[in-house]
Amino acid sequence: MTPAGGVHVTLPGYFAPHATGLIVPKTKDGRVVFMLPWLGAVIAGTTDAVAPITLRPRATVEEVDSILEELAPYLSVPATRADVTSAWAGIRPLAADPTADPTSTENILRDHIVVDEGDGMVTVTGGKWTTYRLMAEHAVDAAITAADRGRTGGGSYATTSGEARGTTALAAKATPCRTVAVAVVGSHGYSPDLSVRLAQSQPRSDGARTSSSISSDGGGEIGVMRHLARSYGDRAPVVAQLASSSALGALGNRLVPGHPVIAAEVVYAARHEYCQTTCDFIARRTRLAFLDVEAAEAALPAVTALLAEELGWGVGRAAQELTDAKQFLTTFRV
């Protein structure tokens, strides 16, 4: 396995049409560069090079400039480093050919590899988050084959649960993999008009139904509703209800101007999504850190205060969370 680093940059949404992306299949150094609209902004990437393993990788100035340089010929107004609102790096575990040049990622496989070691051990390496279901399917298929070989005497390892060799093969009992048809959380009741139904459901102080309980600064409440519908699917009404039922509507306020993330999402994340730290919220429950590092930092005090109230943090823990989050956000700066 070879760790390969990749860098992405975030640019303002006006650099690309809201529903159109761009891919350059082969740059001057043989890599791929793309631009895609994402959550109201545009992301562009990616570099690809052997990288040291670190808990918090970060983009270098040279990597960011390389991406901008490769994109420049395709933009009527080229993006500059000053346009970058966030930049981040990640490390992928690529499956390496042991005979290949260890200093290059050019010939390393981008797909995952499942290896039956022959002794009951199944190894999965490579791959990426976006293919985790297929990786799981292939790994389970390989595990069934390995287990059956052990039952019939083809392997040297012990079987589990006291089952004797030669019993009915697992392959004969196994049903076709169901992961393709398993819907993700939030998708079951989703429909394209969910944001409109959310807006209609919001109560007003006089008892009528309107969207006025959600903050309308920086783009209108329907923008917030679209964000909630897209981010939470059929769980969005729970978030909207939190916003509309809070005292003085405080949870309906945006955490930071210009972004549709509202305070109620922090409370929802703590109660329903196991959010345990401020960094959890700004980077993993929402994507503020990846979209706009300055906005994410501006939101830190409010996010920390809300989590402190929900999770029972003391003053010391809240102060440490704020410090940790600020340090974390330095890895999104160029």
HELIX and SHEET records of a PDB file:
HELIX    1   1 GLY A   13  PHE A   15  5                                   3    
HELIX    2   2 VAL A   61  LEU A   71  1                                  11    
HELIX    3   3 ALA A   72  TYR A   74  5                                   3    
HELIX    4   4 ARG A   81  ASP A   83  5                                   3    
HELIX    5   5 TRP A  129  THR A  131  5                                   3    
HELIX    6   6 TYR A  132  ARG A  151  1                                  20    
HELIX    7   7 LEU A  170  LYS A  173  1                                   4    
HELIX    8   8 THR A  179  ALA A  181  5                                   3    
HELIX    9   9 LEU A  194  SER A  201  1                                   8    
HELIX   10  10 GLU A  221  TYR A  232  1                                  12    
HELIX   11  11 GLY A  233  ARG A  235  5                                   3    
HELIX   12  12 ALA A  236  SER A  245  1                                  10    
HELIX   13  13 ALA A  247  GLY A  252  5                                   6    
HELIX   14  14 ALA A  263  HIS A  272  1                                  10    
HELIX   15  15 THR A  278  CYS A  279  1                                   2    
HELIX   16  16 ASP A  280  ARG A  285  3                                   6    
HELIX   17  17 LEU A  288  LEU A  291  1                                   4    
HELIX   18  18 VAL A  293  LEU A  311  1                                  19    
HELIX   19  19 VAL A  315  LEU A  329  1                                  15    
HELIX   20  20 THR A  330  PHE A  332  5                                   3    
SHEET    1   A 5 LEU A  22  VAL A  24  0                                        
SHEET    2   A 5 VAL A  33  TRP A  38 -1                                        
SHEET    3   A 5 ALA A  41  GLY A  45 -1                                        
SHEET    4   A 5 THR A   2  LEU A  11 -1                                        
SHEET    5   A 5 ALA A  49  VAL A  50 -1                                        
SHEET    1   B 5 LEU A  22  VAL A  24  0                                        
SHEET    2   B 5 VAL A  33  TRP A  38 -1                                        
SHEET    3   B 5 ALA A  41  GLY A  45 -1                                        
SHEET    4   B 5 THR A   2  LEU A  11 -1                                        
SHEET    5   B 5 SER A  86  LEU A  94 -1                                        
SHEET    1   C 2 ILE A 113  ASP A 116  0                                        
SHEET    2   C 2 VAL A 122  THR A 125 -1                                        
END                                                                             
